[in-house]
Amino acid sequence: MRMPPLLSLVLVAAVALLAIANANAEARLRIDSNTNVSSPSWPSSSSNHIRKREQVIAGIEASLLTFLGLSRRPKPQGPAHVPESLRQLYNIQNSIGTADIAKPGIHARSANVVRSFYHVESKLDQKFHSPNRFRLSFDLSKVPDEETLQASELILSRVPMTDIKEKHGRVLVYDIVRPGVKGQRQPILRLIDSKEIDLTKNATVSLDVHPAVVRWMQDHRDNHGLLVHVIGPQVRKREHVRLKRASDEHEDAWLVRQPMLFAYMDDGRYEMASAHQIMDRRARRAAMRKNRRKDGRENCRRHPLYVDFADVGWNDWIVAPPGYDAFYCHGDCPFPLADHLNSTNHAIVQTLVYSTKPTMVPKACCVPTALSSISMLYLDEENKVVLKNYQDMTVLGCGCR
């Protein structure tokens, strides 16, 4: 996927401006609080200055949130729990440096967002007495309309059973097309996935529930949940797959083990990156070059720039990373342009013309020529953990253009 580089540079600049504005506002407030001067009845110039600065900060923040695809700033309700599978996927995305979601076993297509959902508890849960048959309900009604579903999976945790003779079992998951009514009609179920499991293992089980979620996204009134059934000679009365919370189980312990639904979404902001672009980014990341001229001026190259989310007050809802290396491009584009300056033919001609007639055209500029993505784990407006990849956020290479 690819985002126009200008947008990513605007984001970096806006974050920096917001951090500076916050710092200046805090400094101004400290000065005003330490100044013991009687104020007139009408608003002082310092009060107007603070108010205008707050308006500027609010405007910059609103623009940044829009850029990130958020309608408003999330307000976390307590500490965030990040599912282990989502944290592992976050680490994978950071290592490969592309905005496309890359998870083994999941054909996520052009997805660049992963949304997580927990089971919504209700009185209906009490009707399922067996530990191996349970209805799971997930609320997807708040998913942004501009996002397109690409893949869906259900993650189930397990408790190993060691004292058994027959270790084979199977997990089946059904889409509840129409719920049943006691004494009147049977439910209509559609089997959408099943997997054979080893009852002595404790690895999580991943089930493809994409057909059900597609149907729910088309009409949320058709979302009656999923029915999960674990079968096998050793699991009739014992629990192996964790489907529901035990009555004496602590909430923190259940957070780690409860079923999770992951929806892989495409927010429509990007275009698919070609294999050549991906390989070119990796090559640039592996071998960055620097060059300093004899006259002391630096040729066009990459410089460090770290964006700290704590500086803009976003570290309460951005779970990871705490910040990232954005970098920026700066330096001279001398004539003749060397090969390592990664110039275009147009830049070479422009530099040639400038060397003979500097009043006719400006010099070629030092700009980003290759960028990579970053992954972010954050809490959305519903306090749910989201993994999202943002393209063209980190400068990999600079050149004269």
C-alpha positions, 0 to 999 in steps of 0.5 A: 500500500502507498500513501502520498509522501506529502501526507506523511510529512504533514503528519510529522510536522504537525506532531512536532508543532503540537509538541512545541505548542504544548511545551510553550503553553505549559511554559507560559502557564508557569510564568503567569502563575509565578507573576503576582500582578493584579489583573483588570476586570477585562481579559488580559492579553496573556489570557487571550494569548493562552486561549488562541494557543489552545485553539491552535493546539486543538486544531492541530490535534483534530487534523492529526486524528483525522489523518489517523482515521479517528473522529475524536481523541480516545479516552481510555477507561483503565489500563489496556490489555493487548492480546498476545496474538495481536502483540506478536503481529505488531512485532512482525509488522515492525520487522518487515516494514510494510503496511500490508498485514502479514500473518501466516494462515490469514489471507488478509489481502489489502488489510492494514487495520486489525480490530479486536472484539471480546465476547459480549456477556448476556443472560443467554450465556447462562443457558449453556451449561456444558463447558464445550458448547457455547454461544459467542457474541461480538458487537461490530456495529461501531466499525467505521463505514469506510473500512472494508472487511478483508478477513476474520478469525476467531482465537480460542485459548486452551487448557492442556489435558495430560491424563488422557488416553485419547488425545484427539478432538475437534472444534467446530464453529457455526454461524447462527443464521437464525436463533431458535425459539424454545418449543417453536423452532430449531435454530438454523446453523451454518458450519463455517470452519472446524479444526482437529486439535491435540487435547494435550497441547495448549496452543491457541486455536485459530478458526476462519469465521469470515463468512459469518462476519461478512454477513454481519457487516452487511446487516448488523441485525443478522448478527446472532453470534457464533456457536462453538462446539468442542467434540471428542471422547475426552471432552464431554464433561471436562473443559479444554477450550476456554469458551466462558469465564468460570464463576470464581475466575478473576477478571484479569486472568480471564482477559488473557484467556477469553475468546477473541475475534479479529477483523482485518480491515482495509481503510481505503487510504492506500494502494497496494505496493509492488514487489519491486517497491518492497524490495527497494525499501529493504535494500535502502534500509540495509545500506544507507549512505552519507556524504560530506563535502570538502567545503564543510557543507553536507550533501543531501542525506537523511537526518535523525528526527524522533517523534515522541507521543508523550510530548503531544499527550497521546501516550495514554491511548497509544499503547505502542510504540512510545514514539518512532524515528521519522527522520528527515531529508536535508542537504545540498544538491551540488553540480554535478549530481553524484550517483549516490544522491539518487537523482532523477534525470529531471533533477540532473537537467535542472541542476545543469541549467542552474549551474549556468543560469541560476536565475532561471530555475531553482536548485534541485531539492533534497526530499524523501525518495523512499519511505516505510510504514510503522505499526501502531497499537492504540485504543479506539473510541470504544476502548478496544485495541486496534493494530493499524499500519501507517504507510510512508511514515519513516524516511528510508532514503533521500535524494535530489529531485 
